[in-house]
Amino acid sequence: MISDKKKREIEAFADRILRSYFCEGDVEFLISTFTPDIVWMAPVKSRLQRGVRRSRSFSVQAKMQRSHVIQRILSL
């Protein structure tokens, strides 16, 4: 069983990852947390990305698409 202290550490780390990626657009920090054998499920395309190189590529593309959508919304 995981201790309450460990749960808080995990939650804080997950929060840091999500905020840096979604709020600050820091793809590199997200990628720095990947292990070499990462398997990334790409929900938009319903396919798996295996390994850091492919997962990096998907993450960067997703960020660019998200930025484009935000710019379009702001221009309305």
C-alpha angles and dihedrals in degrees: 000000000000117000121237089246092055091047090054091049091051092047091049091050092047089049090051092050094048096044094047092050102038102030102032100026091233102159093166093062090050091050091048088064093057120107118222091253096050118151111201119197108214102207095189094055096027094228137112125250112206124201134012096279095056093039089051090052092051093046093051092047091049091051091051092049091048091050090051092051092048091050091051092050092049091050093057 
